Amino acid sequence: NRRRSQGAGGYQRANDDDKSTSTVDESAIESLLSQRLLHKQNGDYDQADDIRDQLTMRGITVWDKERIWTTNPDSRGGSARHRNGGRYNTS
């Protein structure tokens, strides 16, 4: 199972994320994810997108549908839509 207990805003770090090579501040990421979720719930999508961009600049990929985040640039998300033959498959 890819998931573990949910963190901030219902998001969690992907179990297959390589924590040994990552020096990310998880509490800072969780804070940004909580803020982003609040902006989305309030319809402030520009602010939510700005936070997503901040996370991306920190090397964080957020998968909203799966409610996971990762520092692994090779991660394709948690659902079949990102795997072999998935809708977003780029290979």
C-alpha positions as CSV (number, residue, x, y, z in Angstrom):
1,N,0.0,0.0,0.0
2,R,1.4,3.4,-1.1
3,R,-0.2,5.4,1.6
4,R,0.4,6.0,5.3
5,S,-1.5,8.0,7.8
6,Q,-2.6,11.3,6.5
7,G,-0.7,14.5,7.2
8,A,-1.5,18.1,6.7
9,G,-4.6,18.9,4.8
10,G,-5.1,15.2,4.2
11,Y,-1.9,14.9,2.2
12,Q,0.9,12.5,3.0
13,R,4.4,11.8,1.8
14,A,4.5,8.9,-0.6
15,N,5.8,5.8,1.1
16,D,8.2,5.1,-1.8
17,D,9.8,8.5,-1.5
18,D,13.5,8.1,-0.9
19,K,14.0,9.9,2.4
20,S,17.6,9.0,2.7
21,T,18.6,11.5,-0.1
22,S,16.1,14.2,0.8
23,T,16.7,17.0,3.2
24,V,13.2,18.4,3.0
25,D,11.6,20.1,6.0
26,E,8.4,18.0,6.3
27,S,6.7,20.4,8.7
28,A,7.2,23.3,6.3
29,I,5.8,21.2,3.4
30,E,2.8,20.2,5.5
31,S,2.2,23.8,6.4
32,L,2.2,24.9,2.8
33,L,-0.1,22.0,1.8
34,S,-2.5,23.0,4.5
35,Q,-2.5,26.7,3.3
36,R,-2.9,25.5,-0.3
37,L,-5.9,23.4,0.6
38,L,-7.6,26.3,2.5
39,H,-7.1,28.5,-0.6
40,K,-8.6,25.9,-2.8
41,Q,-11.6,25.4,-0.5
42,N,-12.1,29.2,-0.5
43,G,-11.9,29.4,-4.3
44,D,-8.7,31.3,-4.3
45,Y,-7.0,29.2,-7.0
46,D,-4.4,31.8,-7.9
47,Q,-3.0,31.6,-4.3
48,A,-3.3,27.8,-4.3
49,D,-1.3,27.7,-7.6
50,D,1.3,30.1,-6.2
51,I,1.9,27.7,-3.3
52,R,2.0,24.7,-5.7
53,D,4.7,26.6,-7.6
54,Q,6.6,27.3,-4.4
55,L,6.5,23.5,-3.6
56,T,7.7,22.7,-7.1
57,M,10.6,25.1,-6.8
58,R,11.6,23.2,-3.6
59,G,11.5,19.9,-5.6
60,I,8.2,18.8,-4.3
61,T,5.6,17.1,-6.6
62,V,2.0,17.1,-5.3
63,W,-0.5,14.6,-6.6
64,D,-3.9,16.1,-5.6
65,K,-6.1,13.2,-6.6
66,E,-4.1,10.8,-4.6
67,R,-3.4,13.3,-1.8
68,I,0.4,12.5,-1.8
69,W,3.6,14.4,-2.2
70,T,7.1,13.3,-3.1
71,T,10.6,14.6,-3.6
72,N,11.2,11.8,-6.2
73,P,11.3,13.4,-9.6
74,D,10.7,10.0,-11.2
75,S,7.4,9.5,-9.4
76,R,4.4,9.1,-11.6
77,G,1.7,9.5,-9.0
78,G,-0.3,6.9,-7.2
79,S,-3.0,6.0,-9.7
80,A,-3.1,4.0,-12.9
81,R,-3.5,7.2,-14.9
82,H,0.2,7.8,-14.4
83,R,1.5,4.3,-15.0
84,N,2.1,2.3,-18.1
85,G,-0.5,3.2,-20.7
86,G,-2.1,5.7,-18.4
87,R,-3.6,8.9,-19.7
88,Y,-0.6,11.0,-18.7
89,N,2.1,8.5,-19.8
90,T,4.7,10.3,-21.8
91,S,6.8,7.3,-22.9
